[in-house]
Amino acid sequence: MSQPDPTLKELSKDPKAAQLLGDTAALKSLLASPETQKLVSLLNQKGGGGLQAAAKAAAKGQPDALMGILNQVMASPEGAQAAEAFQKKTQQ
């Protein structure tokens, strides 16, 4: 039997995240939204092939590489705008 994902366990402690994780339709909608797609595209551009490895390391409690990629994205006007649009989308 596999162990539960510790990242999901931590996310479920946040009421908004827990609500979203419990609403499959809303989660699918968020993941398919233009705001999310733009942000993911920018993260892929900045992170290149290292984005998946950085995300896996962050899930294991080592967020430095992922934070570095996110900071690179946020340093650009396009990235800051995409992150703001994503944040607004998640607050709806």
Contact map, one row per residue, 1 for C-alpha under 8 A:
11100000000000000000000000000000000000000000000000000000000000000000000000000000000000000000
11110000000000000000000000000000000000000000000000000000000000000000000000000000000000000000
11111000000000000000000000000000000000000000000000000000000000000000000000000000000000000000
01111101100000000000000000000000000000000000000000000000000000000000000000000000000000000000
00111111100000000000000000000000000000000000000000000000000000000000000000000000000000000000
00011111110000000000000000000000000000000000000000000000001100000000000000000000000000000000
00001111111000000000000000000000000000000000000000000000001100000000000000000000000000000000
00011111111100000000000000000000000000000000000000000000000000000000000000000000000000000000
00011111111110000000000000000000000000000000000000000000000000000000000000000000000000000000
00000111111111000000000000000000000000000000000000000000000000000000000000000000000000000000
00000011111111001100000000000000000000000000000000000000000000000000000000000000000000000000
00000001111111101100100000000000000000000000000000000000000000000000000000000000000000000000
00000000111111101100000000000000000000000000000000000000000000000000000000000000000000000000
00000000011111111100000000000000000000000000000000000000000000000000000000000000000000000000
00000000000111111110000000000000000000000000000000000000000000000000000000000000000000000000
00000000000001111111000000000000000000000000000000000000000000000000000000000000000000000000
00000000001111111111100000000000000000000000000000000000000000000000000000000000000000000000
00000000001111111111110000000000000000000000000000000000000000000000000000000000000000000000
00000000000000111111111000000000000000000000000000000000000000000000000000000000000000000000
00000000000000011111111101100000000000000000000000000000000000000000000000000000000000000000
00000000000100001111111100100000000000000000000000000000000000000000000000000000000000000000
00000000000000000111111100000000000000000000000000000000000000000000000000000000000000000000
00000000000000000011111111100000000000000000000000000000000000000000000000000000000000000000
00000000000000000001111111110000000000000000000000000000000000000000000000000000000000000000
00000000000000000000001111111000000000000000000000000000000000000000000000000000000000000000
00000000000000000001001111111100000000000000000000000000000000000000000000000000000000000000
00000000000000000001101111111110000000000000000000000000000000000000000000000000000000000000
00000000000000000000000111111111000000000000000000000000000000000000000000000000000000000000
00000000000000000000000011111111100000000000000000000000000000000000000000000000000000000000
00000000000000000000000001111111100100000000000000000000000000000000000000000000000000001100
00000000000000000000000000111111100110000000000000000000000000000000000000000000000000000000
00000000000000000000000000011111110110000000000000000000000000000000000000000000000000000000
00000000000000000000000000001111111110000000000000000000000000000000000000000000000000000000
00000000000000000000000000000001111111000000000000000000000000000000000000000000000000000000
00000000000000000000000000000000111111100000000000000000000000000000000000000000011011001000
00000000000000000000000000000111111111110000000000000000000000000000000000000000000001000000
00000000000000000000000000000011111111111000000000000000000000000000000000000000000000000000
00000000000000000000000000000000011111111100000000000000000000000000000000000000010000000000
00000000000000000000000000000000001111111110000000000000000000000000000000000010011001000000
00000000000000000000000000000000000111111111000000000000000000000000000000000000000000000000
00000000000000000000000000000000000011111111100000000000000000000000000000000000000000000000
00000000000000000000000000000000000001111111110000000000000000000000000010000010000000000000
00000000000000000000000000000000000000111111111100100000000000000000110010000000000000000000
00000000000000000000000000000000000000011111111110100000000000000000000000000000000000000000
00000000000000000000000000000000000000001111111100000000000000000000000000000000000000000000
00000000000000000000000000000000000000000111111100000000000000000000100110000000000000000000
00000000000000000000000000000000000000000011111111100000000000000000100000000000000000000000
00000000000000000000000000000000000000000011111111100000000000000000000000000000000000000000
00000000000000000000000000000000000000000001001111111000000000000000000000000000000000000000
00000000000000000000000000000000000000000000001111111100000000000000000000000000000000000000
00000000000000000000000000000000000000000011001111111110000000000100100000000000000000000000
00000000000000000000000000000000000000000000000011111111000000000000000000000000000000000000
00000000000000000000000000000000000000000000000011111111100000000000000000000000000000000000
00000000000000000000000000000000000000000000000001111111110000111100000000000000000000000000
00000000000000000000000000000000000000000000000000111111111000100100000000000000000000000000
00000000000000000000000000000000000000000000000000011111111100000000000000000000000000000000
00000000000000000000000000000000000000000000000000001111111111101100000000000000000000000000
00000000000000000000000000000000000000000000000000000111111111111100000000000000000000000000
00000110000000000000000000000000000000000000000000000011111111100000000000000000000000000000
00000110000000000000000000000000000000000000000000000001111111000000000000000000000000000000
00000000000000000000000000000000000000000000000000000000111111100000000000000000000000000000
00000000000000000000000000000000000000000000000000000000111111111000000000000000000000000000
00000000000000000000000000000000000000000000000000000110111011111110000000000000000000000000
00000000000000000000000000000000000000000000000000000100010001111111000000000000000000000000
00000000000000000000000000000000000000000000000000000100110001111111100000000000000000000000
00000000000000000000000000000000000000000000000000100110110000111111110000000000000000000000
00000000000000000000000000000000000000000000000000000000000000111111111000000000000000000000
00000000000000000000000000000000000000000000000000000000000000011111111100000000000000000000
00000000000000000000000000000000000000000010011000100000000000001111111110000000000000000000
00000000000000000000000000000000000000000010000000000000000000000111111111000000000000000000
00000000000000000000000000000000000000000000000000000000000000000011111111100000000000000000
00000000000000000000000000000000000000000000010000000000000000000001111111110000000000000000
00000000000000000000000000000000000000000110010000000000000000000000111111110111000000000000
00000000000000000000000000000000000000000000000000000000000000000000011111111111001000000000
00000000000000000000000000000000000000000000000000000000000000000000001111111011000000000000
00000000000000000000000000000000000000000000000000000000000000000000000111111111000000000000
00000000000000000000000000000000000000000000000000000000000000000000000001111111100000000000
00000000000000000000000000000000000000000000000000000000000000000000000011011111110000000000
00000000000000000000000000000000000000100100000000000000000000000000000011111111111000000000
00000000000000000000000000000000000000000000000000000000000000000000000011111111111100000000
00000000000000000000000000000000000000000000000000000000000000000000000000001111111110000000
00000000000000000000000000000000001001100000000000000000000000000000000000000111111111000000
00000000000000000000000000000000001000100000000000000000000000000000000001000011111111100000
00000000000000000000000000000000000000000000000000000000000000000000000000000001111111110000
00000000000000000000000000000000001000000000000000000000000000000000000000000000111111111000
00000000000000000000000000000000001100100000000000000000000000000000000000000000011111111100
00000000000000000000000000000000000000000000000000000000000000000000000000000000001111111110
00000000000000000000000000000000000000000000000000000000000000000000000000000000000111111111
00000000000000000000000000000100001000000000000000000000000000000000000000000000000011111111
00000000000000000000000000000100000000000000000000000000000000000000000000000000000001111111
00000000000000000000000000000000000000000000000000000000000000000000000000000000000000111111
00000000000000000000000000000000000000000000000000000000000000000000000000000000000000011111
